[in-house]
């Protein structure tokens, strides 16, 4: 091993930087969760203190669970997120397979066109999207959100997955063809299992913005029955008075489902599935 | 059954022509090897036969039947790939049985054929394992087993030994030769290694730049190369090429002599020269000689010889062993 690598100063510096970053990144989360268990006065008096027996209070959670249909909001968020991810992965992988596997006229151009969405934010088209949804009678439905989020997630999915699919051995696909597998079977049974780590990456990148989005739920589906968690939490934020206990509790609760999804996907990130397929 | 006929196969990617009109006939039971340098189109030709690539023009017939528009799975072929291409999520047994399962063969028959193939390749202990749990040689045997199970009309091998180490390569080569004898099947094999080609083939097809240079048995190619390319490609070490003018031969532009057809002596001979390097291989001694008249010569002597660098030696070609080529590189009238 080289000298530079074993140097204590160097390792220490690297660790210090990483630990500092971790603290900075986790601090807001810590603050949110810690304060959600405190009484209103304690939040304002000592925002940085952790809850003590005197300041401990569940008033925020009680408010959240009583007011509004929070369970329903969670369900809406979950349905929208999970269905959107599923559609993004399915269609994204299919498009990526076509782009990486088949030679056809305009292949590169098509790939660039599909990747364009990474650079152009979908919110620029909000007015047109709203007009379209009104015309299609989809306003205040979860379908509207799912459609928009699927469109929003596809460019990145196509971009990442087509790069990964290029790395899947041609020999393997050809062996499948000789064994009589259809192109669909090759896609679903040979290629998809091999790009699972990439699928998990795409899922995580797609999931977070959808779960956290406020914009489209506010515009396309603000009805009580279709509210998502982020939109639902807004009722506690007023122009003059904000119920901080409730807001912080709602946010703390909102972290958990997405955390669970993340854990599920990150397990897939483990590599080594391809070992033994080729070479 | 398993004959193959190719008629003026052409393949172009965009404007770039990879195969420039290939005509070839392979008889039932033959072991045919496509050999040539990298990029000569031999793999493309094999994939065209398999149906993995469509020829731009020309026809492929297997057993007299035109298969140009038949899917690879319906052509009655099986292919062994350089990278093994085993399905990573299936066991050895399922890897071997997948093709038959897709074709809708009855379960008992699949079992029976897998057992037979596994027996031939001594794969029985590994049937329940996944490819990741096998060594490279075992994986390639599974890939060969997968081909055998299909009982194809044509076996196609795409550089199957390239990923194996030297010892395994020799073993697997023997195994393939043995399989060919016991199955009596038609096999087409692609390699860039001329030793593999010489040792396995009934018939070698030498390809260069998308064209067939010569077709013949290994000894035909060795003894009567049709042109400069084949002469240089077959045989190791490479044939010596001497400018015809230096030997006063007006009819031949180039004269070729194989290293093993040159005698070496310290006392006297036709071409005087200085030894520049010697390779002692035990069975052979390869001497590189800088001669005064004909340039650098490679001489292959059988057995051990005590030549060393800077020794003076005289080289003499074996009579009748010269190959004479004209300005286009074609043979004029060959040696024995």
Interface residues (C-beta under 8 A of the other chain):
Chain A: X169 X171 X172 X174 X175 X176 X177 X178 X179 X180 X181 X190 X193 X194 X273 X274 X275 X276 X277 X278 X279
Chain B: X47 X50 X51 X52 X71 X72 X73 X74 X77 X78 X79 X81 X82 X83 X84 X85 X86 X87 X88 X89 X98 X99 X102 X103 X130 X131 X132 X133 X134 X136 X139 X146 X150 X158 X163
